[in-house]
């Protein structure tokens, strides 16, 4: 059974890494801001970029392609994708399934992301929540905030969207194989759980080959916790889950981690970070002090 703790402050959600901005103070991740191309990666965790409002067109998807300049002048080749299904994932969060056709072959590792837009709306970066499966629609966890995000959250099956190729290299778990890092700690907040779900369901964590895998999952409260129904299933694979609710008390994810005893064998420990910038910085300093190698601190950017 998952353990629950509470902490004060608003835990945002998004993935750490190229596709996101770590976690922002409100349920969208804010990562440290890299320059150039890495800035693009920041936004993948943010399922809530501000975009120009546009209405979804409803027509069947064709892999009709067009090139436009998006982001910081980077040229993106857009293809047509089709919304397959939408459903409520948690308070303020929507699960959106999108058929991206042949582009799905580019999705090979959990932690990757892509851009979506509707018509002339500004592209948003979204981390992929489903495990890689070339023949299946991809799953996105989207915070219902920001024009493009709101359009996607309000979409219906059959609606057409523009999608970019899959981007990013994902989490470099090959750097921390079970024999090198038998202890693995994962930290995610809000929509930052998206790529964590992907690496759990893909088996990339190899939890059954490690001595310990523990996920600290920060959200505002149980109602704002996406995939809450999946936590028992994740635990059955060998992942211990600790919920940390920002609306229920004092402390942050890193505080709960420290109270739990933190790291006892830094040289054999790896960590995955997907959360607020402040959380990531605090945890990075904390685990490095305990002897965790820099190459064992994993992000998706």
VMD Tcl script that draws the C-alpha trace (Angstrom):
set ca {
  {0.00 0.00 0.00}
  {1.30 3.46 -0.87}
  {2.49 5.66 1.99}
  {1.05 9.18 2.18}
  {2.63 12.30 3.63}
  {1.66 15.93 3.40}
  {3.65 19.07 2.74}
  {2.94 22.76 2.58}
  {3.09 24.75 -0.62}
  {1.66 24.11 -4.03}
  {3.33 21.23 -5.82}
  {3.37 21.72 -9.52}
  {3.55 19.01 -12.04}
  {5.71 18.41 -15.05}
  {8.73 16.50 -16.06}
  {12.22 17.48 -15.51}
  {14.14 17.65 -18.61}
  {14.22 18.72 -22.16}
  {10.59 18.46 -22.43}
  {9.66 20.42 -19.45}
  {10.39 23.08 -16.98}
  {10.74 21.18 -13.76}
  {7.83 22.09 -11.59}
  {6.40 25.51 -11.32}
  {4.65 26.77 -8.23}
  {1.35 25.73 -9.60}
  {1.20 22.27 -11.13}
  {3.34 22.87 -14.14}
  {6.99 22.04 -14.12}
  {9.70 24.57 -14.24}
  {13.16 23.30 -15.00}
  {16.35 25.22 -14.77}
  {16.50 27.26 -17.88}
  {19.00 25.98 -20.35}
  {20.02 28.00 -23.32}
  {19.33 27.42 -26.98}
  {17.79 24.08 -27.91}
  {17.55 22.95 -24.29}
  {15.08 25.69 -23.59}
  {12.67 23.94 -25.89}
  {13.07 20.80 -23.89}
  {12.03 22.61 -20.80}
  {8.55 23.04 -21.97}
  {7.75 19.38 -22.49}
  {6.72 19.02 -18.87}
  {4.54 22.01 -19.10}
  {1.28 20.95 -20.39}
  {0.23 24.57 -20.15}
  {2.03 26.91 -22.54}
  {0.18 30.06 -23.36}
  {-1.03 29.80 -26.89}
  {-3.31 31.64 -29.31}
  {-6.89 30.43 -29.04}
  {-8.13 28.40 -31.96}
  {-11.00 26.06 -32.68}
  {-10.38 22.41 -33.36}
  {-11.24 21.30 -36.83}
  {-12.94 17.93 -37.11}
  {-11.77 15.88 -40.02}
  {-10.08 12.52 -40.39}
  {-6.34 12.45 -39.87}
  {-4.00 12.17 -42.82}
  {-0.26 12.34 -42.50}
  {-0.40 15.59 -44.44}
  {2.77 17.50 -43.60}
  {3.86 21.10 -43.50}
  {6.89 22.95 -42.26}
  {6.77 26.03 -40.09}
  {9.11 27.87 -37.79}
  {8.25 27.30 -34.16}
  {9.77 27.95 -30.78}
  {13.06 29.80 -31.04}
  {13.25 29.72 -34.84}
  {13.66 25.96 -35.06}
  {12.00 24.49 -38.11}
  {9.43 21.82 -37.29}
  {7.85 19.43 -39.75}
  {4.22 19.09 -38.74}
  {2.01 16.08 -39.39}
  {-1.66 15.45 -38.74}
  {-2.68 13.58 -35.63}
  {-6.14 12.52 -34.48}
  {-7.61 12.68 -30.99}
  {-8.78 9.18 -30.08}
  {-10.06 9.64 -26.54}
  {-10.18 12.15 -23.68}
  {-11.00 11.55 -20.02}
  {-10.55 13.21 -16.66}
  {-7.29 12.12 -15.02}
  {-7.59 14.19 -11.82}
  {-8.78 17.60 -10.69}
  {-7.70 20.02 -13.45}
  {-5.92 17.30 -15.43}
  {-7.09 15.55 -18.59}
  {-5.81 12.36 -20.21}
  {-5.69 12.78 -24.00}
  {-4.99 9.88 -26.38}
  {-3.67 10.92 -29.80}
  {-3.01 8.77 -32.86}
  {0.20 10.12 -34.40}
  {0.55 7.41 -37.03}
  {4.06 6.59 -38.23}
  {5.55 9.24 -35.93}
  {5.03 6.80 -33.06}
  {8.01 4.82 -34.36}
  {10.21 7.68 -33.16}
  {9.08 7.12 -29.59}
  {11.54 4.61 -28.15}
  {12.30 5.71 -24.56}
  {10.29 7.01 -21.63}
  {10.95 10.71 -21.07}
  {10.56 11.76 -24.71}
  {8.04 14.40 -25.72}
  {6.57 16.20 -28.71}
  {4.95 19.47 -29.74}
  {1.26 19.87 -30.51}
  {-0.76 22.74 -31.86}
  {-4.19 23.33 -33.32}
  {-4.35 25.44 -36.47}
  {-2.36 28.62 -35.91}
  {-2.12 28.28 -32.13}
  {1.29 28.47 -30.52}
  {2.85 25.00 -30.15}
  {2.97 23.44 -26.70}
  {5.44 20.82 -25.48}
  {3.97 17.67 -23.93}
  {5.69 14.70 -22.34}
  {4.41 11.27 -23.35}
  {2.80 9.28 -20.53}
  {2.33 5.93 -22.26}
  {5.05 3.34 -22.79}
  {6.59 3.19 -26.28}
  {4.34 1.17 -28.62}
  {4.74 1.94 -32.36}
  {1.25 0.79 -33.34}
  {-0.66 2.50 -30.52}
  {-1.90 6.05 -29.84}
  {0.21 8.03 -27.38}
  {-1.12 9.21 -24.03}
  {-0.68 12.77 -22.77}
  {-1.47 14.16 -19.32}
  {-2.48 17.79 -19.78}
  {-3.16 20.50 -17.25}
  {-6.25 22.43 -18.33}
  {-4.54 25.80 -18.43}
  {-3.30 27.82 -21.41}
  {-5.03 28.14 -24.76}
  {-3.61 25.14 -26.62}
  {-3.83 22.97 -23.52}
  {-7.45 24.03 -23.02}
  {-8.29 23.24 -26.65}
  {-6.79 19.78 -26.28}
  {-8.58 19.19 -22.99}
  {-11.89 20.13 -24.64}
  {-11.26 18.04 -27.75}
  {-13.42 15.15 -28.90}
  {-12.57 11.87 -30.66}
  {-11.93 12.59 -34.34}
  {-10.59 16.10 -33.81}
  {-7.43 16.84 -35.78}
  {-4.26 18.34 -34.30}
  {-0.82 19.14 -35.68}
  {2.01 17.11 -34.15}
  {5.79 17.30 -34.40}
  {8.12 14.32 -34.54}
  {8.91 12.79 -31.15}
  {11.76 14.70 -29.48}
  {14.39 14.19 -26.82}
  {16.51 11.24 -25.74}
  {14.42 10.21 -22.76}
  {15.77 9.18 -19.37}
  {19.31 7.71 -19.70}
  {18.59 4.70 -17.51}
  {21.33 2.75 -19.26}
  {23.77 4.88 -17.25}
  {22.39 3.44 -14.01}
  {21.79 -0.26 -14.66}
  {20.65 -2.41 -11.69}
  {24.11 -3.90 -11.16}
  {25.60 -0.39 -10.91}
  {22.73 1.27 -9.03}
  {20.66 -1.30 -7.11}
  {18.98 1.56 -5.21}
  {16.79 3.95 -7.23}
  {14.78 6.91 -5.94}
  {12.29 8.74 -8.17}
  {10.87 12.20 -7.45}
  {7.91 13.57 -9.43}
  {5.29 16.23 -8.87}
  {2.04 17.09 -10.66}
  {2.12 16.35 -14.38}
  {5.75 15.37 -13.96}
  {4.37 11.91 -13.32}
  {3.78 11.55 -17.09}
  {7.22 10.29 -18.17}
  {7.58 8.38 -14.90}
  {4.47 6.41 -15.81}
  {6.08 5.72 -19.18}
  {9.29 4.30 -17.73}
  {7.38 2.26 -15.15}
  {5.05 0.69 -17.71}
  {7.80 0.10 -20.27}
  {9.87 -1.88 -17.78}
  {12.85 0.44 -18.33}
  {13.31 0.81 -14.57}
  {14.02 -2.92 -14.19}
  {12.57 -2.66 -10.70}
  {12.58 -6.43 -10.23}
  {16.37 -6.46 -10.60}
  {17.05 -3.74 -8.02}
  {17.18 -3.93 -4.24}
  {14.95 -0.87 -3.82}
  {12.92 1.41 -6.09}
  {10.92 4.15 -4.35}
  {8.76 6.85 -5.93}
  {8.02 10.09 -4.05}
  {5.00 11.59 -5.81}
  {3.98 15.13 -4.85}
  {0.54 16.58 -5.61}
  {-1.81 19.04 -3.93}
  {-4.23 16.44 -2.55}
  {-5.61 13.00 -3.47}
  {-8.17 14.48 -5.89}
  {-5.40 16.20 -7.88}
  {-3.33 13.01 -8.09}
  {-3.29 11.60 -11.61}
  {-3.06 7.81 -11.98}
  {-3.98 7.27 -8.35}
  {-5.78 4.07 -9.39}
  {-2.55 2.73 -10.91}
  {-0.41 3.06 -7.79}
  {-1.26 -0.41 -6.41}
  {-0.35 -1.91 -9.78}
  {2.96 -0.05 -9.79}
  {3.68 -1.30 -6.30}
  {3.02 -4.87 -7.43}
  {5.99 -4.51 -9.79}
  {8.31 -3.74 -6.88}
  {8.04 0.06 -6.74}
  {7.32 1.53 -3.31}
  {5.16 4.66 -3.60}
  {5.10 7.55 -1.13}
  {2.43 10.20 -1.79}
  {3.23 13.72 -0.59}
  {0.25 16.13 -0.51}
  {1.08 19.83 -0.51}
  {-2.36 20.86 0.71}
  {-2.31 18.85 3.90}
  {0.58 19.97 6.07}
  {4.22 20.89 6.40}
  {7.19 19.75 4.37}
  {8.16 19.09 0.77}
  {9.03 15.94 -1.14}
  {12.70 16.36 -0.26}
  {11.82 16.83 3.41}
  {9.80 13.64 3.50}
  {12.63 11.83 1.74}
  {15.08 13.07 4.36}
  {12.75 12.09 7.21}
  {12.51 8.62 5.73}
  {16.25 8.24 6.11}
  {17.38 9.44 2.70}
  {20.30 7.60 1.13}
  {22.49 5.14 2.98}
  {24.71 3.95 0.11}
  {25.36 6.83 -2.26}
  {27.79 5.01 -4.52}
  {25.15 2.44 -5.45}
  {22.20 4.84 -5.70}
  {20.62 6.58 -8.69}
  {17.88 9.23 -8.65}
  {15.37 10.44 -11.24}
  {14.16 14.04 -10.88}
  {10.89 15.36 -12.34}
  {9.66 18.33 -10.38}
  {10.03 21.90 -9.24}
  {13.32 23.63 -9.83}
  {13.70 24.23 -6.10}
  {12.97 20.59 -5.33}
  {15.43 19.39 -7.96}
  {18.18 21.70 -6.75}
  {17.64 20.71 -3.12}
  {17.61 17.00 -3.93}
  {20.64 17.24 -6.20}
  {22.67 18.87 -3.42}
  {21.31 16.41 -0.87}
  {22.12 13.25 -2.83}
  {25.52 14.47 -4.00}
  {26.42 15.11 -0.39}
  {25.57 11.46 0.27}
  {27.91 10.30 -2.49}
  {25.56 9.85 -5.46}
  {27.53 10.20 -8.69}
  {26.59 13.04 -11.03}
  {25.98 10.56 -13.87}
  {23.46 8.75 -11.65}
  {21.28 11.87 -11.29}
  {18.93 11.34 -14.22}
  {16.69 13.82 -16.04}
  {15.10 13.73 -19.47}
  {16.89 16.75 -20.92}
}
mol new
graphics top color blue
foreach p $ca { graphics top sphere $p radius 0.5 }
foreach p [lrange $ca 0 end-1] q [lrange $ca 1 end] { graphics top cylinder $p $q radius 0.2 }
display resetview
